[in-house]
Amino acid sequence: MIKKLTSGYYSKMMLISISTVCAITALLFILSSSMIRNQEKSEYLKNYDIAVSNLSSILTTKQNSLANTLAPVFSSPSRYQALCSLYKKHPTIAYSTNRAIIQMLKEICRYDQYCRGVLLATNEGELFQYNTSSDTLIPLTLNKVNFDFTPYQLQILSDSQLEALCGGYEKPADHVYGLSGTIFDYTGDNLATLGQIIILYSTAEFTNSLSTSHLDPSATFTLTDTDRNILFSSDGNYEYTKGILTAEQIPSGSSTIQMPVVSRMLNGKSYYFTSVYNGHYEFFANYQLPAGTITRSFTQVILAVLAVIICAASILLYVITLRIADKKIKTIQKGMNLVGQNNLDYRLPVPDNNDEFTQITNSFNRMCDELQHNIEKAYLFEISQKKAELYAMQTSINPHFLYNALEQIRVQITQGKYSDASQMLLLLSKMYRNQTRRTLYVSIGEELNLCENLINLYMYRYGNFDYEFFIGNSLKIYGIPKTHYSP
């Protein structure tokens, strides 16, 4: 079948054209499908981009408002001096001083529902925890960890870093993070750093922000610092980081930048991932979403169906056109073979539609008409020529016959048979009168009379003999070509 479809030059050209159409259709489908999928992916991920930006904004707001949060510490000199006495490790701290410190810490946590307590870390290696639920200041043991506080710089502590910071630490919520500020003594001429105050916040604020976004639960949102410590993870897994940026990949001089969505493999599955980097406070807000959650849209299905229909219709049109053309070509070839076998009366049937094959059929039939007309003219010319030749032959006088007849008449005269000579002259004159008459055909009856004259003429030469004609009377009226006598 394939060999038949590609047997001719024009069928090959049509096949190349159809193949080109199918290839272009497939290419356009791939390009348009890719563009539509990217657009739909962008639209679908827009809510996730908004959600991760909200997480970044919440943490940024907390950091921006830390100075206001610590306002109760610095607003009252007496309270601040009481706090400084705690950091300076006085031998004894009066009950009133202790209550003033607790009251101050209570005011710090009062105006933020997600604030769960405060840690006070001194340079002397002591640690105190204020828990909002117990409203007490509990001394703890400060562990030596690989975390250095930088004076006068706001720092973020993850849940795991807070747990490693001290022994006997009572976690005020399931997951918390800390924002640290510096406590210093400004009573003298020189500022002296006394330690750190760490405000503890629950990550429930991030969870509540995501719950109102109505996003796919398989998506994972995280907040990490530049050392890959997890501050928040929406799936509750704080054992590993999901960031993809390293310190070398962080754009220099950037305050806040949204990284483009990328696709990556994790545990054999494909995920979409992006990060929002806050260069001022140096943390990342990330999300990763399984690629399978973005299903193929109805528009892409329609495009795929249309592409298949176009390709199938092109191929079907090619096959139908080639079959119709092949049928018409065979009809023309059959007509040419019949005409080639001298069947000049055959004419090709003219199709109803006016296409190229109809024009070829009409031209072929006209050619046959002209050919038949020319052959008929040649045939008539040949017949007329044959008639002329026959007439010339019929009107020609055989000199031997004439000489013999005249010699026989002379013999009859010398022998004194004048009556026989006269009769022979009469018969001879009848025969030549008939021969010179300009007719090609005579009736059978007339031909019999001429034959009888010839026989009678020969009787004078050879003597009497018997003869008989067996011709029915009904046949004597039919014509035959006139006989040329040349005895």
N, C-alpha and C positions, 0 to 999 in steps of 0.2 A: 504493500500500500504506500509506504513512504517513497519507494523507488518510483512508483507511478506518479506520485504528487510532485516529484522533483525531476521528472524526466525531461521536461522542456526548459528552454531558456527563460521564457516569461513566467513559467510556474516557479522556477528558482528565484526569479526577481520578486514575485509575489510573496514567496515564502520568506525571503530576506526582509521584505517590508513588514510582513506580519510579525516576524521575530523582533524587528526593531520596535514596532508598536508595543509588543508585550514587554520588552526590556525597558522601554521608557516608562510604561505604565507601572511596572514593578519598582523602578527607581523613584518615580514620583510618589508612589505609595509609601516607600520606605522613608523618603524625606519628609513628606507631609505627616506620616505617622509619628516620626521622631519629633517633629516640631510640635504636633498636638500633644504628644506625651510629655514633652518638656514643659509646655504651657500648663497642662493639667497638673503635672507634678509641682510646678511652681505655685499654682493656685491652691493645690492640696496642702503643700508645706507652708503656705503663708500663715496659717493659724499656729503652726508649730514655731515658726520664726517669731511670731508675736508673743507666744507663751515663753520662749526662751529669753526674749528681750525683757519681758515682765519680771522674770526671775533675776536677771541682771540688774534691772531697775530697783527691785526690792532690796537687794544686797547693797547696791550703791547708795540708796536712800538711808539705809541703816548706818553706813559708814559716814555719809555726809552729816547725819544728825547726831553722830557720837558726841560732838562737843556740847550740843544742847542736852543730850542725855546725861552728861557728866556735870551739868550746871549746878545741881545741888552740892557737888563736892567743893566747888570753888566759890559758890555764892556766899557761904558763911565762913568767915575766918576761924571761928571757934571750932566748927565741925572739921574744917580742913586741918587745923592743928591737932585735933583729936586723932584724925586719920594718920597724920604724919607721926604722931607718937606711937601708933601701932606699927608703922613701918620701921621706926627707929629702935624698936625692941626695948622699950622701957621695962624695967624689972616688974613693975606692977602697973596695971591699967585699971583705973577707977571704974566702978560700975557705971557711973554717969557717962564717962567717956565711951564705954562700950555701948551703952544705949544710944548715945548720940551717933556713933558710927552706924549702928543697925538702922536707926531712923533715917539716916542719910541714904544708906543703901536701899532701904524700902522705898524712899522717894524716887530713886533712880529707876526702879523696876515698876513703879506704880503706873506710869502713863503708857506703857507698852505691854499689851496682853501677851506678847510672845517672849518677853524677857523673863527668864526662869531663874536668875540668880546672878551672883557676882563672885569672882575669885580675886583675892588680894595676894599677889606674889611679891615678897620683899627681896631686896638684894642680900639679905642675911640668910636666905635659904628657908624662910618660913612661908607657909601658904595657909590662907583662911578662906573658907567657903561660906557665902551667905545664900541660903535657900529660901525662896519666897514662901514655900509651904510651911516651913518650921519657924521662920522669922528669927533665926539664931545665927551666930557667927561661930563656925566650927573650925578649930585649927587642924591642919593637915600636914603631911610630910611632903615637901617638895623634892621630887625625884630629879636626878641628873639625866636630862634627855638631850638629844641632838637638836635642840631648838634654842636659838639665841634671840632674846628680846632686844630690839634696837630702840634706844631711847628716843622719845619724841617722834616716833613713827607709828602710825596705825598699822596693826598687823591682824591677820585672820588666823584663827586656830581651828583646825578641824576637830571632829568628834574623837578620832583616834589620838590626836595630839593632846587633847585635854585629858583623856584617860591615862596617857603615858606621863602626864605632867606630875601627877601626885598619887599617893597611895591612900586608900580609904575615901576616894572621891565618890560622892553620891550624885549620880547623874540625875539632873532635875527633869529630864524628859527622855523619850526614847532615843532621839537624836538631837544633838545641839551643836552649835558652833560658837566661837568666841571672838569678840573684838577687843583688842587690848589698847590701853592708853597708858601714858607714863605719869607716875606720881613723883613730884620733885619738891624739894624744900626751897622756898623763895624768901625765907625770913632774913637770910644773910645777904651779903653782897654778891655771892656766887650761888648759882643754882646747883643743887645737889640732887642727883637722881636717887630716889628711895626704892622704886620698884614699879610694878605694873598692876593696873586694875583691869580685869578681864570681864566684860559683860557677856553673860551667857544667854543665847537666844535659841528658841526651839525652831526646828526646821518645819514645824507644822504650817508656818506662814507660806512657805513655798508649796507645800502639799495642797493647801486650800486654794492657792492661786491656780494650780493646775486643774483642780477638780471643777472649777467654774468654766474651764475652757472646753470641756466635752471633747477631749482628744482621744485617740485610740489608746487603749490601756497597754498595748504592747510597746509603745514608745517609752524611751527612758531618758529622763532629764537629769543632768548633774551640774553641780557647781564645784569647781576645783581651783586650787591655787596653782601657781606656776611650777611648784614642786610635785604636782599631781596628787596632792592630798585632797580627799573628797570632803567637801563641806556639806553637800546635800546630794542624795540620790533618790529618785522617785521610786525605784524598785526596792529600796531598803538594803541594797548590797553596797556596803562601804569598804569592801575588801580590795577592790582594784579600781583604777581610774579608767575612764572611757575617753579621755582627751587624746587628740592626735597631734597637737602642736607641742613642739619642744621649745626650749628657751631660744635656740638659734632661729626658729621659725617665726618668732614673735616680731611683727613689724616694729621697727624702731621709731620712736617719736609718736606712737599712736596713743590716743586717749581711749577711744572705743571704736572697734572695728568688727563688722560682721563678716565672717569667713564664708566663702561660697559653699553650697551644698555639694558634698562629694559622696561617691558610692564606694564602699569598701566591704571586704569579706571578713566575717567574724564567726568562728566555729562552723565554717562551711556554709554560712548564710550571708546573703547580701543585705546591707543596711545603708540607709541614707544618714549622713552625719554632717553637722555644722556646729560652729562655735561662735560665741560673741565674746571678744576679748576686751576687758577693761584695763587699759594701760595705766590708768591713774592709781588704781588699787591693786592691780596685778592679779586678776582672777579670770577664770573662764566660765561662761554659761554654755552648756552643751546639750544637744539631744541627738539620739540615734533612733531611727525608725526602720523596722523591717521593710524591705523593698516590696515584699508581697502584699502589703496592706494597700498599696496603690494599684488597684485593679485596672485592667484594660477597659477603656470607656466605650460607650455605645458608638461614639463617632468613629473610633478606630475600627470597630467591627464593621460599620457601614463602609468605610474606606476599603477594608480588606475584601468585603463582598463585591463592591464595585470594581475593584481591580481584577478579581477573579472573573467577574461577568464580562468585563471588557476583553480580557485575554481569551476567554472561552468563545465569546461572540466573534472575535477576530479570526480565531482558528476555524470556527464553524463556517463563517462567511468565506474564508479561503477555500475550504473543502467543497462547499456547495458551489461556489463560483467555478472552481476547477472541474467539478463533475459536470456542470451544465456546459461549460466550454468544451470539455472532452466529448460530450454527447453530440454537440453541434458540429464539432470537427469531424467526428466519425460519419455524420450524415452527409457532410460535404464530400468526404473522401469516397463514400459509397456512390454518390451521384457522379463524381469524376470517373470512377471505375466503370459505371454503366455507360456513360457517354463515351468512354474510351473503347467500349465494346460495340460501338456504332449504334447504340440506342439513343438516337438523337431526339426522340420524342420525350425522353425523361426530363423532368424539371424538378428542382429542389422545392420542397414545401417552404413557403415564406412564413417565418415566425410572426406572432402578433406584436411582440415588442420591437421597438426600433433601436436595435443596438448595432454594434459593428458586424456581428454575424449576419444580421438581416441585410446590411449593405453588401456583404460578400455574397450572400445568396442571390440578391437581386442582380448583382453584376454577373454572377455565374449563369443565371438564367438568361440574361440578355446576351451573353457570349454564346450560349447554346442556340438562341434564336438566330443570331447573326450567322453562326456556323451552319445551322440547318438551311438558312436562306441561301448562303453562298454555295452549299452543296447542291441544293435544288437548282440553282442557276447553272452550276457546272453540269449537272445531270441533264437539264433541259438542252443546254448547249451541245452536249455530247449526243443526245437523241437527234437533235436537228442536224448535227453533222452526219450521223449515221443515216438519217433519212436522205440527206443530199447524196451521200455515197451510194445508197441503195437506188436512189432515182437515177443517178448517173450510170450505175451498173445496168439498171433495167432499160435505160434508153440507149445504151451502147449497142452497136451492131457488130455481131461476130462476123468478120469477113469470110471465114472458112465456111460458115453455114450459108452465107449469102452466095459465095462462089460455087459451092456444091449444088445449091438449089438452082442457080442460073445455068450451071452446066447440064443439070438434068433436064431443064426446060429446053436448052439448045438441042439435046439429044432427041427429045420428043419431037421437036420441029423438023430436024433432019430426017427423022423416021416418018415424017408426014402425019404425026399424031398431033394435029393442031388443036383438037378439042382438049386432049389431056394437058397440052402445054398451056392452053388458055385457063384451064381449071387450076393448074399449079400456080400460075401467076396470080389468080384470084386468091388462092389460099395464102400465098406468100404476102400479098398486099394486106390481107386481114391481120396476119401475125405482126407485121411491122407497124400497122396502124395502131394495134393494141399496145405494142411496145413503146411507141412514141407518145402515147396518151399520158398526161402528167397526173397520174394517180398511183398511189403506193399500194392501195388495197383494192381487191376485186372480190366479188362474191364467189362462193364455191361453184355455183352454176356457171358463171362466166368463165371460170378457170377450166371447167370441164369442156366447154365449147372450144376454148383455145387449144386444149390438149387434143381434142378430136380433130381440129384443123391440122395440127402437127402430124398426127397419125395418118391422116388422109394424104398429106404431102409425102410422107415416107412410103405410102402404098404405091405411088407412081414410080418410086425408085426401086423398091424391093418386091413389089407385087402385093396381091391381096393377102391379108391375114386377119384372123379374128381377134377381137378385143372386147372387153366388157368393163363397165364401171359399176362398182357396188357402193353407191352413195344414196342415202335416204333423201327423199324430196324435202323433208323438213329441215335438212341441214344445208341445202343449197342457198339459203338466204343469208348465211353467215359469211363474213368477210375474212379473207386471208391475204398476206402479202403477195403482191403480183410476182409471178415467176419470171425469171430471166432465162430465156431459152438460148442455149449455145450448144447445139448438137455438134 
